[in-house]
């Protein structure tokens, strides 16, 4: 992965962490039986994981670009 890819994924993790905690804070699980949203740490970590995965979709693969350029020529 390139430095740009790490930065984009890191931003996604941070956004996800914040969103996960806000979800716990605002919606959460009243009964405490929900596996993810019953505790703030679970909700925050899950949000970070999902944010990292989501933002990682926007990272381009340099090897894929090189291969595509070779095919175009």
C-alpha positions, -999 to +999 in steps of 0.1 A: +000+000+000+011+035-007+013+063+018-018+079+003-037+046+008-027+045+045-039+081+049-072+075+033-078+043+052-068+060+085-092+089+078-119+063+073-111+046+106-112+079+125-146+088+108-159+053+116-148+055+153-166+088+157-197+076+139-197+043+159-195+062+192-222+087+181-244+058+171-240+043+206-246+076+222-277+086+203-294+053+194-276+025+213-293-004+228-316+002+258-319-034+270-282-042+268-288-074+248-274-061+215-239-074+209-224-044+192-244-014+205-247-024+241-212-011+250-195+020+237-162+002+230-179-024+208-198+002+189-168+024+185-145-004+173-171-017+149-176+017+135-138+021+130-136-012+112-165-004+089-152+031+082-117+018+073-132-008+050-155+017+034-128+043+028-104+016+015-128+011-014-116+045-027-079+036-028-066+027-062-042-001-067-010+011-085-002-024-098-037-025-114-031+008-131+003-003-145-013-035-158-041-015-174-017+009-190+003-020-205-029-034-220-039-001-235-006+003-253 
